[in-house]
Amino acid sequence: MESDEELVRRIKRGETECFETLLRRYEANVYAVAYKICKKHREAEDIAQDIFLQVFRSLDQFDNQAKFSTWLYRLSLNKSLDYIRKQNKMNEVANDVAIQNAAISATPEKLILEREERQLAHEYIASLAPKYQHVIQLFYFEEKTYQEIAKLLDISIKTVESRLYRAKKRMQKMRRGEIE
């Protein structure tokens, strides 16, 4: 069995049929990375296809500084994260349109109540300990996953879950007037 590096050298020399060997060797790994990030089969397939297209186009940039599998993993991770960011931006635009449409049909009283609710929520968050504020901010306002939050804050996923749970419980008690 030829090494990845030998296959890459052959592809760079014009033996493009060797690319299929690389594709078959790594298609499950690339799909797994994409699926782990997007959690949807069809989207993971699309992302994996885009990744291999990018690999084919960028193979000249592979310089053997790292192992091919490491380079491919990094590329797969970045492409998958880019896809999710793009989806989130598209969802933001859709949400903005929905909010604008709702605002058009909203009564002044309803708008005032919603603004007061948002203000109260921000006050509740501000009264939390900083470790809880950070997790709430990252999860609800920056829409980070538990894994991303854990990595950013250098804590375990269980700690993220625990802090979110405790923060929500404390805010519910504040709302009910049990805590001032």
N, C-alpha and C positions, 0 to 999 in steps of 0.2 A: 504494500500500500504506500502510495506516494505521500510525502509530507505536504502540509498546507503550503509551506513556503515554496516547495518545488512546483506545485500546481500554480501558484501565483506567478512564479517566474515564467512558466510555460504560457500562461494566459497573456502576460505582458509581451511575450514574444509573438503573439498572434494566434496561439492555439486556443481559440475561444471555446472550443468544445470541452476543455478541461473545467470550465466554469460550472458545468452541470454537476461534475463530481463534487465540487465545493458546495454547491447548492444542496445536493442530496445529503452531504455530510452534516450540514448545519441548519437545515430548514426547521427541524423540530426545536432546536435551541432558540433560534430567532423567533419562531412562533411563540414559544413559551415566555420569552421576555416581553413580547408585545401583549400577550394575553394577560400576563401578571399585572401589567400597568393599566390596560383598558378594560379588562374583565368581560369582553364581548368577543365571541368567536369570529363573527364576520369582520369586525373591525381589526382584530388581531391578524386575520389572513391578509387584509388589505395593507396593513402596516408592514407585515413581513414581506409582501411583494414589493412594496416601496423600498424597503431596506435592501433587498437583493438588487434592485435596480440601481440604487445608490452605490452599493458595493461594486457592481460592474463598472459604473461610471468613475468611481474613485479609486479603483485598484492601482492606478499609477501613483497615487499618493501614499499607498502602503509602502513603508520603507524598511520593514523587517526590524525596526527598533524594538517592537513588542511582538509577541506571538500573534499570528493571524487571528486565532480564536479570541484573544483579548481585544484586539482592534475591532473585530466584528461585534463582540458583546457591547463595547462602548458605543459603537455606531447604532446598534439596535436599541440600546437604552435611550440615547439622545433622540433618535427618530420617534420612538414611542412617546417620550415625554413631550416632544414638539407637537405631536398629533393631539395629545390630551390638552395641551395649552391652547391649541387652535380651536378645539371643540369647546373649551371653556369660554373662550372669547366669543364664539358664535352663540353660545348659550346666554352670555351676558347681553349681547345685542338683542336677542329674542326677549329676554327678561325686561330690558329697558323699553322695548316696544310695548310689551304687555303692561308694564307699569304706566307708560304714557297713555295707553288706551283706557286703562282703569281710571287714571286721573281725570280723563276727559268726562267720564260718566260719574265720577265721585262727587258727592255733595260736599260743601265746605265743612260741615260738621264732621263728616267721615274723615276728611283730610286732617282736620285738627286732632281727632282722636288717634289716628295713625301716627301723627308726628309726636304726640304725647307718649304713645306706647314705645316708639323708638327712643325717645329721650329717657324714659324710665329704664329701658333695657341698657342703655349706655351708662346710666348712673349705677345700676346694679353691677355691671361689669367693672366699673371703676372702683367699686367698694371691695372687690375680691382681692385676695392676695395676688401678687405679681405672677406667681407660678401658674395660677388658674387663669389670670387675664391673658397670658401668652397663649395658652392652649386654646382658649375661646376665640381669641383674635385669629389665630392661624386656621382653626377648623371652620368657623362660621364666616369670617370676613375674607380670608384669603383662600378659602376652600381647599386647604391642604388635606391629604389623607393622613390616617394615623401613622403610617410608615414615614411619610415625609416629615411630620411633626416630630416624631421620635428622633429622626436623623438630625433635624435642625436644632433641637433642644438637647441632643445627646442624652436621651432617656429611653427607657424601654417602651414598647407599644402598650404593654399593660399599664405602665405609669400614665401614658397619654389617656387611655381609656378611663382610668381611675380619676384623673384630674378633671376630665370632661364631665364625668358623672357627678363628682362632688360639686363642681362649679354650677352645674344645672340644678342640682338639689338645693344648693344655697340660694340661688337666684329665685327658685320657686318659693322658698320660705320667705324671702324678702317680699316677694309679690303678695303673698298671703298675709304679710304683716307680722310674721312670727320672729323675724330678725330685723333689727333696725340698723 
